[in-house]
Amino acid sequence: MKWYLKALKKYAVFRGRARRKEYWMYILINFLVFMGLGGLDALIFGENSPLVTEDAPPTILFYIMLLYYLGTILPTLAVTVRRLHDSGRSGWWFLISFIPLIGAIVMLVFTVMESDSENRFGSNPKQAA
C-alpha cells in the first residue's frame, strides 16, 4: 500500500524514475480496487448493473468506479513514464501501447526490465532506498 500511496503523492510528476516495485504495486492495487468496485456493483445490482447489461441505468457504484478511473489516469500515466525513465527510455515510448497487441507486449517488456544504474533521468532509485 505504501508504494501505491507513493505513486499517488507524485500525482503528476513525470520527471525522475520509478522502481519496478513502485510501478507494479501501484498497478496491482489500482487493478484490485477497480475490480473490487466492479465486482461489488455486479454482486449488489446483478443483471441491473451497467457492467452486465448495456441497457441498465448507471448505478452509484458505476459512478464511483468512473470517478476512480478518471482520478487515476494521470498518476497511472506519470508512474508509467517514470518507469520508462528507469530503464533509460523517454516517456514518449508510452505511445507504443496504442498499437494493438504488439504495443502491450513491448510495454510489458519495458516495465519488467531491470533498472539502469545511472542514466540521464537520475540515479537508480533502488540504490537510494
Backbone as JSON, one array per atom type, in Angstrom:
{
  "sequence": "MKWYLKALKKYAVFRGRARRKEYWMYILINFLVFMGLGGLDALIFGENSPLVTEDAPPTILFYIMLLYYLGTILPTLAVTVRRLHDSGRSGWWFLISFIPLIGAIVMLVFTVMESDSENRFGSNPKQAA",
  "N": [[0.82, -1.19, 0.0], [2.03, 1.15, 0.63], [3.58, 1.76, -1.6], [1.68, 2.3, -3.51], [0.49, 4.6, -2.45], [2.72, 6.22, -2.52], [3.07, 6.56, -5.26], [0.7, 7.93, -5.81], [1.12, 10.27, -4.39], [2.96, 11.49, -5.97], [1.43, 12.67, -7.99], [1.27, 14.03, -10.57], [3.89, 13.93, -11.49], [6.24, 13.76, -13.83], [8.91, 13.56, -14.16], [12.04, 12.09, -13.26], [12.49, 8.81, -11.75], [10.96, 5.55, -11.46], [10.92, 2.71, -9.49], [10.7, -0.84, -10.28], [9.16, -2.14, -8.35], [7.63, -0.06, -7.22], [6.09, 0.7, -9.47], [4.74, -1.74, -10.22], [3.38, -2.45, -7.86], [1.68, -0.27, -7.61], [0.13, -0.62, -9.95], [-1.01, -3.14, -9.38], [-2.56, -2.67, -7.01], [-4.25, -0.66, -7.94], [-5.62, -2.11, -9.92], [-6.86, -4.07, -8.28], [-8.56, -2.48, -6.68], [-10.24, -1.38, -8.64], [-11.37, -3.73, -9.75], [-12.57, -4.75, -7.47], [-14.55, -2.8, -6.92], [-16.07, -3.07, -9.26], [-16.86, -5.77, -9.06], [-18.36, -5.63, -6.69], [-20.41, -3.95, -7.52], [-21.61, -5.57, -9.49], [-22.36, -7.7, -7.86], [-24.2, -6.57, -6.02], [-26.15, -5.3, -7.67], [-26.6, -7.12, -9.69], [-28.1, -8.36, -12.61], [-29.05, -5.89, -13.24], [-26.97, -4.19, -13.31], [-24.91, -1.8, -14.94], [-22.56, -2.8, -15.79], [-23.06, -5.33, -16.52], [-25.31, -5.45, -18.19], [-26.0, -3.59, -21.05], [-28.23, -1.99, -21.32], [-29.0, -1.26, -18.83], [-29.59, 1.21, -16.29], [-27.14, 3.59, -15.07], [-25.51, 2.91, -11.96], [-24.88, 3.93, -8.53], [-22.43, 2.87, -7.71], [-21.27, 2.46, -10.17], [-20.79, 5.09, -10.98], [-18.97, 5.79, -9.0], [-16.86, 4.09, -9.66], [-16.26, 5.17, -12.16], [-15.42, 7.77, -11.43], [-13.2, 7.06, -9.89], [-11.6, 5.86, -11.84], [-11.18, 8.04, -13.61], [-9.85, 9.71, -11.84], [-7.46, 8.39, -11.48], [-6.12, 8.31, -13.86], [-4.1, 10.21, -14.59], [-2.05, 9.81, -12.5], [-1.41, 7.16, -13.15], [-0.4, 7.34, -15.73], [1.79, 9.0, -15.15], [3.38, 7.4, -13.38], [3.98, 5.34, -15.11], [5.49, 6.64, -17.08], [7.66, 7.44, -15.49], [8.61, 4.9, -14.87], [9.44, 4.03, -17.38], [11.49, 5.85, -17.72], [13.24, 4.83, -15.84], [14.36, 2.66, -17.08], [15.88, 3.91, -18.92], [14.53, 4.99, -21.08], [12.65, 7.32, -23.04], [9.67, 9.03, -21.99], [7.88, 9.17, -24.04], [7.77, 6.73, -25.23], [5.59, 5.5, -24.21], [3.49, 5.83, -25.95], [3.61, 3.73, -27.7], [2.04, 1.77, -26.67], [-0.46, 2.05, -27.73], [-0.58, 0.63, -30.04], [-2.2, -2.15, -31.16], [-1.96, -5.24, -29.41], [0.92, -5.82, -30.04], [2.04, -3.46, -29.03], [1.26, -3.61, -26.34], [2.7, -5.84, -25.5], [5.34, -4.96, -25.9], [5.4, -2.8, -24.07], [5.01, -4.24, -21.7], [7.4, -5.7, -21.61], [9.24, -3.57, -21.4], [8.5, -2.53, -18.89], [9.12, -4.55, -17.1], [11.81, -4.81, -17.19], [15.17, -4.68, -15.87], [16.47, -2.03, -13.84], [18.4, 0.78, -15.01], [21.68, 1.58, -13.88], [22.63, 4.21, -13.7], [21.39, 6.96, -15.4], [20.28, 9.43, -17.84], [18.06, 10.39, -16.54], [18.47, 10.4, -13.86], [19.81, 9.03, -10.76], [19.83, 5.54, -9.78], [16.84, 4.6, -8.27], [16.52, 2.43, -6.64], [18.92, 1.98, -5.36], [19.02, 4.22, -3.79], [17.07, 3.8, -1.93]],
  "CA": [[0.0, 0.0, 0.0], [2.91, 2.32, 0.68], [4.02, 2.07, -2.96], [0.52, 2.9, -4.17], [0.38, 5.96, -1.94], [3.89, 6.96, -3.01], [2.78, 6.95, -6.65], [-0.36, 8.93, -5.78], [1.69, 11.54, -3.92], [3.61, 12.07, -7.15], [0.26, 12.65, -8.88], [1.56, 14.43, -11.95], [5.34, 14.11, -11.62], [6.69, 12.98, -14.97], [10.36, 13.53, -14.18], [12.57, 11.14, -12.28], [12.42, 7.39, -12.04], [10.15, 4.71, -10.58], [11.37, 1.31, -9.43], [9.72, -1.85, -10.68], [8.25, -2.41, -7.24], [6.68, 1.05, -7.14], [5.2, 0.61, -10.62], [3.87, -2.92, -10.2], [2.48, -2.39, -6.7], [0.65, 0.69, -7.97], [-0.74, -1.26, -10.94], [-1.75, -4.2, -8.7], [-3.58, -2.12, -6.11], [-5.2, 0.01, -8.81], [-6.42, -3.18, -10.51], [-7.7, -4.68, -7.25], [-9.62, -1.53, -6.31], [-11.18, -1.29, -9.75], [-12.1, -4.99, -9.84], [-13.41, -4.85, -6.29], [-15.73, -1.95, -7.13], [-16.87, -3.69, -10.31], [-17.47, -6.97, -8.5], [-19.38, -5.21, -5.73], [-21.53, -3.46, -8.32], [-22.28, -6.73, -10.1], [-22.95, -8.51, -6.78], [-25.36, -5.88, -5.44], [-27.18, -4.99, -8.64], [-26.81, -8.28, -10.57], [-28.35, -8.09, -14.02], [-29.39, -4.47, -13.4], [-25.72, -3.43, -13.32], [-24.48, -1.39, -16.28], [-21.39, -3.59, -16.16], [-23.55, -6.62, -17.01], [-26.25, -5.19, -19.28], [-25.8, -2.23, -21.56], [-29.48, -1.24, -21.21], [-29.24, -0.91, -17.43], [-29.19, 2.57, -15.91], [-25.95, 3.63, -14.22], [-25.7, 2.83, -10.52], [-23.96, 4.79, -7.78], [-21.1, 2.26, -7.76], [-20.74, 2.71, -11.51], [-20.26, 6.45, -10.96], [-17.77, 5.77, -8.15], [-15.81, 3.48, -10.49], [-15.9, 6.14, -13.19], [-14.63, 8.81, -10.78], [-11.91, 6.47, -9.52], [-10.84, 5.7, -13.08], [-10.77, 9.36, -14.07], [-8.91, 10.25, -10.88], [-6.17, 7.69, -11.51], [-5.5, 8.33, -15.2], [-2.86, 10.98, -14.55], [-0.99, 9.13, -11.76], [-1.01, 5.95, -13.88], [0.46, 7.8, -16.82], [3.03, 9.52, -14.56], [4.22, 6.31, -12.87], [4.45, 4.6, -16.28], [6.58, 7.43, -17.68], [8.83, 7.32, -14.6], [9.13, 3.53, -15.02], [10.19, 4.03, -18.64], [12.74, 6.59, -17.45], [14.12, 3.98, -15.06], [15.1, 1.78, -17.99], [16.63, 4.73, -19.86], [13.71, 5.34, -22.24], [11.83, 8.52, -22.96], [8.27, 8.78, -21.68], [7.12, 9.08, -25.28], [7.61, 5.32, -25.56], [4.26, 5.09, -23.76], [2.58, 5.84, -27.09], [3.65, 2.43, -28.38], [0.98, 0.92, -26.11], [-1.67, 2.2, -28.53], [-0.55, -0.35, -31.13], [-2.85, -3.35, -30.6], [-1.21, -6.44, -29.04], [2.37, -5.64, -30.05], [2.34, -2.37, -28.12], [1.11, -4.09, -24.97], [3.82, -6.74, -25.24], [6.54, -4.14, -25.78], [5.31, -2.09, -22.8], [5.24, -5.22, -20.65], [8.84, -5.96, -21.57], [9.9, -2.36, -20.88], [8.21, -2.31, -17.47], [9.71, -5.6, -16.25], [13.27, -4.79, -17.33], [16.0, -4.2, -14.75], [16.79, -0.6, -13.86], [19.76, 1.23, -15.31], [22.32, 2.06, -12.66], [22.66, 5.67, -13.79], [21.07, 7.41, -16.74], [20.02, 10.87, -17.94], [16.91, 10.74, -15.71], [18.87, 10.41, -12.47], [20.43, 7.82, -10.24], [18.94, 4.41, -9.56], [16.08, 4.78, -7.03], [16.67, 1.23, -5.82], [20.1, 2.17, -4.54], [18.74, 5.31, -2.86], [16.11, 3.34, -0.91]],
  "C": [[0.86, 1.26, 0.0], [3.37, 2.74, -0.71], [2.9, 2.72, -3.75], [0.39, 4.36, -3.75], [1.55, 6.83, -2.41], [3.65, 7.44, -4.44], [1.68, 8.01, -6.69], [0.15, 10.28, -5.3], [2.42, 12.26, -5.05], [2.59, 12.11, -8.29], [0.58, 12.96, -10.33], [3.05, 14.71, -12.15], [5.82, 13.17, -12.72], [8.21, 12.93, -15.08], [10.83, 12.56, -13.09], [12.34, 9.71, -12.72], [11.54, 6.68, -11.04], [10.67, 3.28, -10.65], [10.29, 0.38, -9.95], [8.69, -2.08, -9.6], [7.21, -1.3, -7.11], [5.65, 0.95, -8.26], [4.22, -0.55, -10.48], [2.95, -2.97, -9.0], [1.36, -1.38, -6.95], [-0.36, 0.05, -8.92], [-1.6, -2.33, -10.26], [-2.87, -3.64, -7.84], [-4.64, -1.37, -6.91], [-6.15, -1.01, -9.43], [-7.37, -3.79, -9.48], [-8.84, -3.77, -6.81], [-10.68, -1.48, -7.4], [-12.01, -2.57, -9.87], [-13.02, -5.19, -8.64], [-14.68, -4.03, -6.42], [-16.65, -2.54, -8.19], [-17.57, -4.95, -9.82], [-18.57, -6.65, -7.51], [-20.61, -4.69, -6.46], [-22.32, -4.61, -8.92], [-22.97, -7.59, -9.04], [-24.22, -7.86, -6.23], [-26.49, -5.73, -6.46], [-27.43, -6.09, -9.66], [-26.99, -7.89, -12.02], [-28.74, -6.64, -14.28], [-28.15, -3.6, -13.4], [-25.36, -3.02, -14.74], [-23.23, -2.13, -16.73], [-21.8, -4.93, -16.77], [-24.42, -6.42, -18.25], [-26.1, -3.76, -19.76], [-27.07, -1.38, -21.48], [-29.75, -0.77, -19.79], [-28.84, 0.53, -17.15], [-27.96, 2.55, -15.01], [-26.3, 3.62, -12.73], [-24.7, 3.75, -9.83], [-22.55, 4.2, -7.8], [-20.45, 2.43, -9.13], [-20.12, 4.1, -11.57], [-19.0, 6.54, -10.09], [-16.6, 5.17, -8.92], [-15.33, 4.47, -11.55], [-15.04, 7.26, -12.61], [-13.26, 8.29, -10.38], [-11.02, 6.34, -10.76], [-10.31, 7.05, -13.58], [-9.73, 9.98, -13.14], [-7.54, 9.6, -10.92], [-5.53, 7.66, -12.89], [-4.14, 9.03, -15.16], [-1.76, 10.31, -13.72], [-0.5, 7.85, -12.46], [-0.07, 6.31, -15.01], [1.81, 8.26, -16.26], [3.94, 8.39, -14.08], [4.74, 5.45, -14.03], [5.61, 5.33, -16.96], [7.83, 7.34, -16.81], [9.43, 5.92, -14.68], [9.93, 3.41, -16.31], [11.51, 4.77, -18.47], [13.73, 5.7, -16.71], [14.93, 3.03, -15.93], [15.8, 2.57, -19.09], [15.85, 5.16, -21.09], [12.95, 6.64, -21.98], [10.39, 8.13, -22.63], [7.39, 8.66, -22.91], [6.95, 7.64, -25.75], [6.25, 4.79, -25.11], [3.29, 5.0, -24.94], [2.57, 4.52, -27.86], [2.55, 1.51, -27.86], [-0.33, 1.05, -26.87], [-1.69, 1.29, -29.76], [-1.12, -1.65, -30.56], [-1.88, -4.54, -30.49], [0.3, -6.23, -28.96], [2.79, -4.55, -29.07], [2.26, -2.8, -26.67], [2.27, -5.01, -24.59], [5.11, -5.96, -25.05], [6.54, -3.39, -24.45], [5.53, -3.03, -21.62], [6.73, -5.51, -20.5], [9.59, -4.77, -20.98], [9.7, -2.2, -19.38], [8.77, -3.4, -16.56], [11.23, -5.62, -16.33], [13.94, -4.24, -16.08], [16.3, -2.72, -14.93], [18.21, -0.36, -14.35], [20.38, 1.75, -14.02], [22.33, 3.59, -12.61], [22.31, 6.03, -15.22], [20.71, 8.89, -16.72], [18.84, 11.33, -17.08], [17.23, 10.72, -14.23], [19.53, 9.11, -12.04], [19.38, 6.75, -9.96], [18.19, 4.57, -8.24], [16.17, 3.57, -6.1], [17.86, 1.36, -4.89], [19.9, 3.27, -3.5], [17.85, 4.86, -1.7], [16.77, 2.49, 0.15]]
}
